């Protein structure tokens, strides 16, 4: 089994004061990287830095809400100012404003898209500029979601942003390949402030807080675990062991790791001269539309009582 050594590498992890982001920051630091922790709450960010230092790692905090170019420049600049370079960017920062379509306001939509989608874009752009200037390649790890892969009720803004993030990973893997910069999306599933509100998982998350581990059917069947269960993937993708992996969407959670497929045509049909509306009405359900694709995140399957 190879040793994952990130000694000498410098990473920025957005939204890393708590939850998944904190787990990513800890994993990177534990494998030797110096980390810029980011959060909008100074006390939370400083507590995260302290916890990394107490574990033997190296970290500093940069308190700024991601989304703007100015925020992205501050994060990259802090990495260079403190540690002299930037090798790894993890775009984890996110918020939720869940509402069904007819109740979602412009502010609900804009806030989520600004943090997730634009925040990923601005931070990745700033990181790519720096990595290309300094040479030697680099790593962009963009945080997606099952909602972005399959859609999710009440999450127009969040699902759209996360789907865009997966698309950007594929695009940037092509654009940055010559510079030796890998770009992948990860699709984590874990007990966080975002997921603990899901009624089906709530009892198990509460039990976890009381020291009870998740049962095997959750960790394996559902691929649902702790933030720490997702962190190994980030450390791996940041390492030289993953240099040949780029443009992928990789799921992680509990005991499960998975490779998500890219959207692709699954059935085709042809008509001489093209398809009229009438021809489509006549043939669609028995040709390309014979097996419609499902939508939404599958409901958890719990063992019978």
HELIX and SHEET records of a PDB file:
HELIX    1   1 UNK A   19  UNK A   30  1                                  12    
HELIX    2   2 UNK A   42  UNK A   54  1                                  13    
HELIX    3   3 UNK A   69  UNK A   83  1                                  15    
HELIX    4   4 UNK A  101  UNK A  103  5                                   3    
HELIX    5   5 UNK A  106  UNK A  113  1                                   8    
HELIX    6   6 UNK A  114  UNK A  118  3                                   5    
HELIX    7   7 UNK A  119  UNK A  134  1                                  16    
HELIX    8   8 UNK A  146  UNK A  150  1                                   5    
HELIX    9   9 UNK A  156  UNK A  175  1                                  20    
HELIX   10  10 UNK A  177  UNK A  179  5                                   3    
HELIX   11  11 UNK A  199  UNK A  209  1                                  11    
HELIX   12  12 UNK A  216  UNK A  216  1                                   1    
HELIX   13  13 UNK A  217  UNK A  221  3                                   5    
HELIX   14  14 UNK A  227  UNK A  237  1                                  11    
HELIX   15  15 UNK A  240  UNK A  242  5                                   3    
HELIX   16  16 UNK A  277  UNK A  283  1                                   7    
HELIX   17  17 UNK A  284  UNK A  286  5                                   3    
SHEET    1   A 8 UNK A  58  UNK A  63  0                                        
SHEET    2   A 8 UNK A  34  UNK A  39  1                                        
SHEET    3   A 8 UNK A  10  UNK A  13  1                                        
SHEET    4   A 8 UNK A  88  UNK A  91  1                                        
SHEET    5   A 8 UNK A 138  UNK A 143  1                                        
SHEET    6   A 8 UNK A 181  UNK A 188  1                                        
SHEET    7   A 8 UNK A 249  UNK A 253  1                                        
SHEET    8   A 8 UNK A 256  UNK A 259 -1                                        
END                                                                             
